[in-house]
Amino acid sequence: MDRRIKVLHLLATMPVGGAEDLVAAVVKGLDPERFEVAAACIGEPGPVGEELRAAGHAVASLGLDLKHNPAWKLVAGVRRLLRDARPDILHTHLYHPNLYGRLAALGLGLKGVVASVHNSYIRVKRHRSFYNYLLGWVTDRVVAVSPQVLEDVRRYDHIPVSRLCLLPNGVNLGALNTPLTREEAKAQLGVTGFCLGVVGRLDEQKGHVHLLEALPWLQKEIPGIILLLAGEGRLRGALESRSRELGIAGMVRFLGIRRDMALIYRSLDLFVQPSLWEGLPLALLQAMGARLPVVATRVSGALEVIEDGVNGRLVAPGSAEELAKAVVELYRDPEARARMGEKARETVAAQYSQEVMLSRLEALYLEILGAKAPGGVARVSGHPD
């Protein structure tokens, strides 16, 4: 093309979260000489959207409410946005933007439409699968962030294999660096002792309650253990109440939403990802990139990233007992923790860095537009081997 390729990423809103941070990284990170990238929200821009605006990036906001506005109004609003913005490629994320964005794009003659699926299908809803199936035929690529997500999309939405694309998330390793020692980082947070940490929305999906239920056992084995929970969500009150019921409230610190993630990760001795279902969580990749030993549940992307006993530990989802056993084993073996942390960093640097992700995404866009990818940029296949 004789001009920059215009790409518009559509989300419902942009709170602090994995998909939203991923989009922000893409908006900021794609080659500005080749791509003109913007974000748009059906609702309000949210904290991540405001951060992008403050950094000089375009973030459109329709100000519509997914719960209270009828579907036709949501589709009409996105359609007006697309007519005004005239992107070459529309890239939507998560169910509702995938639905309304693709409906709005019908008949507008966009050069490419991409829809990203960020979570595995733990609860399959037939009407959603039906809509995804129909819209799959007018979507150039449906992107899955992990093999399990890709298999769910293929199995339940019946998307043609030729339109499926596996494109794992990536993280900025440089942003995880800090000159602070672990003890200095703990001091800044006002904690001491052996620190476990979880980063993510306080929601059922993330499985926090099972880690809380493991803490009474851990307290007996690990003197002075502290759990740091970074994130907000609708379950905060319930989790605080459960902590009091278990008699562990003094061991748990609810940190709220944090953007100083290098400090948070540096303060931890061990990262735990107790999710019940996932796609490929950025927090897990960040923790591994920060050289932390990790204990994660055997769900979706963690199964691809972690080799049990080599660069982390895998346990059954929903099992407080297995979580506790894995944490105690690593607590008692500092050498294993250090070794796993180094291997974790190597894994992320080789396969899940932001640079690798952006190169694959650029290649995907060029492939859709029929452009020839430059030397050294791998072509993105429609389906993993």
N, C-alpha and C positions, 0 to 999 in steps of 0.2 A: 504494500500500500504506500501511497505517496504522502501519507500523514500518519500521526500516531493512532494506534488502535484504541478506541474508546470502550472501556469496560465499566459496567455499573453493577455493584454488588448490592443485593437487596436482602434486608433482614426485617423482622418485626419491629425490633428496637435494639439498642446496643447497651445493655447493662454489662457489668463486669462478668465475663464468662468465657468459656473456651472458644465457641464459634465466633463470638464477637471479637475477641482478641486476635483470632486467626485472620478474620477479615481486615482488621486494622493493620496487621502485619503485611497483608497483601497490598492494601492501598498504599502503604508507605514503602513497600519493598520492591514492587515490580519495576523493571527498567523504565525510567521516566522518558528516555529518548525514544522508546518504542511504544509505550503504553500510556494512556491518559486514564487514570483509575479514580473512580468516585464511589462513595457509599450512599445508600438511601434507606430510610426506615419508613415502614408503614405507620408506625406510631411516633413517639418522641425519640430524639436521638440517643438519650441515655448518657451515662458517664463516659463510655468509650467513644461514642459519637462526638461528644463535646471535646474530648481529648484530641480527636482527629481534627476537628474544626480549629482548635487552638493552635495546632501544628501547621495550619494552612491548607488542609485538605478539604475537598468538597464533600459535604454530608447533607443530603436533602432529607426533609422530614415532612410527611403528609399529615401528621398529627391525628391520624385515625385510630380508633379503638377496635381491636379485633373482637372484643366481647360484645360491644354494643352497636357497632355499625353493621348493617347487612352486607352480605357477600358482594352484591352487585356494586355497592358503593366503594368497597375496598378494591375491587377489580377496576372500576372506573377511575379511581384515584391513581392507581399504579399505571394505568394506561395513559392518563394525561402526563404523568411523570416521564414515561418512556417517549412519548411524542415530543416533549420539550427537550429531554436530554439527548435523544437520538443516539444511544450507544450502539456500537457494532456488536457487542456481546453483553447479554444480560446473564448474570450469575447469581442465582438465588440460594438461600441457605435456610434449612429447617422447614418443617412441614408447611406452615401457613404461607410464608413467602414463596416457597416452591409452588404452592397451589395458586395463589392469587397472581404471582408474578408471571407464571407461564400462561395462565388464562389471559392476562392482560396483553401479553406479547403476541397473541394469535392475530395473524393478518397484518402485522406491522412491518413485516419484511426485514426483521433483524437478521444479521448475518450469522449469529450464533446464540443459542440458549443453553445454559448449563445449570443444573440443579445439584446441590450438594446435600448428602444425607450424612449426618454427624453421629447418629446413635443406632445401635442395634435394635431390632424390633422385639422387645420383651413382651409387649402386649399388642398383638396384631388387631387392628381395627379394619373391618372389611370395607367400609366406605372409603377409608383413606387409601387402602390398597387399590380399590377400583379407580379412584381418581388418579392415583399415581400411574396405574397401568395405561389409562387413556392418554394422559399427558406425556407419558414416556415416548409416544410415537411422534410427538412434535418437539422433543428435546434432543439437542445434538449429543449431549453427554450427561449421564447421571453419574456423579462422582461419589464414591464411597471412601471413607477415611481408613477403613480396615477391611481385611478379607471377610470377617464375620458380617460386617455391615453390607458388603457387596453381596454376599450369599443371601442375606435376608431380603435385599432389594430384588435380587433375581428370583428368589423362591416365592415371595409373597406379592410383589408388584408385577412379576412376570415381564420385566423389562428385557428387551432383546439384548443379547450378549454384546452385539456390535455397538450398542450405545452405552455400555457400562465402562467405567474407568476407575481403577484403584489409584488413589492419590493420597498417601499418608500425610498427616500433619507434620509440621516441622517447627522448631523453636530456635530463638536467637541465643546462641551460646554465649556471645559476648556480653549480653545483658545480665547474665547470671554471675559474672565475675564481681568480686568485691575484695578490697584489701583487708577487711576485718577478719580476725580470727574467730573461731566458733565461740569462745568465751566472751569476746568483745561484742559479738552479735547478740548473745544471750543477755548480756548486761544492758544493751540498748532496749531490749524488750522486757527487762525486769524479771528474768527467770533464771533459774539455776538447775543443776541436775541433768538427768538423762531426758532429752526432749524428743517426743514423737510429734509428727506434724501431719495434718491433712489440709489440702487446699481445694476448695470447691464449694458450690452452692450447698446450703444446708437444706437438702431435699432428699426424699426417699431414695432416689436413684443412687446417691453417693454412699449410702450404707453406714452413716456415722454412728447410728445407734448400736450397731454390732461391735464397733470399736469401744464405745463407752462401756458396753457390757463386759468387755474383756479387761477393763481397767482394774476392777477389784482383784482379779487374779494377778495382774501385772504388778500391782502395788505390793503384793507379798514377796515378789521375786526381785523387784527393781526399786531399791530405796530412792525416794525423792523424784520419782518419775513424774513428768509433766506432759500433758497433751495440749498442743496448740492447734486451734481450729481457725483457719483463715477463710473467710467467706460469710455471706449472708444468705438468708432464705426463709421460706415460710415455716420451716421446722425449728427455728432457733428457740422459740419458747418451749417447745416440746422436748428438745434436747437438753436445755438447761434444767427443766423439771426432772427429766430422767437422770441427769447427773446427781441431782439432790437425792432422789430416791435410792440411788446406788451408793450414796455416801462418798462420792468422788468429786464433788463440786470444787473442792480446794485444789484438785489436781488438773482441772480443765480451764484453759484460757480461751474465751471466745474473742478473737481479734477483729472480727468484722471484715469489711472489704479492705484489702491492702493492695497497694501498687508497688511497694518496695520489696519485690519478691526476692531479690538477691539477698537482702537482709534476712528475710524469713527462712529461706533455704539454708543459709549459712548457720543459723541458730540451731538447726535440727541435727540430731544424731541419727535419726531414722525416719524415713518417710513412709506413710501408710496410705494405700489407696483401697478402701474397703467397699468399693462400688458393687452394686447388685447388677447393673448393666451399664454399658458404655459404648463409645465409639473408639476413639484413640485420644484419651484425655491429655490436653496440653500440660496440665499440672504434673502428670506422671513423667512426661518427657522432660519437663523443666527440672524436676527433682533429680532425675537420672543425669541430665546434663550438668547439674551442679555437684556431681560426684557423690550423691547420697545413696546409701544402700536403701532399697525399697522392698516393702512387702505389699503385694497387690493381689487382688482376687482374680481367679481364672475366668475373666470375662473379656470377650471381643479383643480389642487391640492389645491388651496386656499380654495375651497369649502369644502374640507375634513379636513383641518387643523384648519380653523377659524370657531368658533361659533359666529355668529354676535352678538355683544353687550356683549360678555362674555370675549373672549381673543383677540378681535380685531373687526374691522368693515369691512363690505363688501359693495361694491357699484357696479353699472353697469359699464362694460367696455366701454371706449370711451366717458364718460360723465364728462366733466370738472365741471359741476354744482354739480353733486353728490359728486365728490371728494372734492370740496370746502366746501360743507355743512358738510360732515363728519369731515373734518379737523377742522372747526370752532367749531363744537360741542365738540370735544375732547379738543381743546385749552381752551374752557371755563370751562372745568370740570377736573381739575388736579387730583382729587381723582379717577375719572373713568380711566384716563390714567394710574395711578399707579396700580390700581386693574387689568386692562387688561394686563399690562406688566407682573405682577406676574403670572397671569393665562397662559399667552403665554409661559413663561418659563416652567411652569409645564407641559404644553402640549408637548413641544419639549423634555423635559427630559424623559417623560414617553413613547413617541411613536416615536420620530424622532431624537434620539441621534445617534451619530456615532457608539457607541457600539452596539445598537440594529440593525442597518443596517448591520454591519460587521458580527454579529452572524447569521443573516438571510442569508447573502450571502455565508458564510461558509457552512451553512446547505444545501443551494441550490447546491453548488459544490459537496458536499459529496453525496447528493441525486442522482445527475446525474451520479456520478461514482459508485453508488451502495454501497457506504460505509455506515456504521452505524454511525449516528450522536451521539456525546457524550451526556451524560445526561445534561439536562439544556439548550440545544440548540434546539430551536423550529424547527420542520420540516416546510419547505416552501411549501405551497399548490400550485397547478397549477392554481387555480382560487379562488378569494375571495368568501366567503359565501354571 
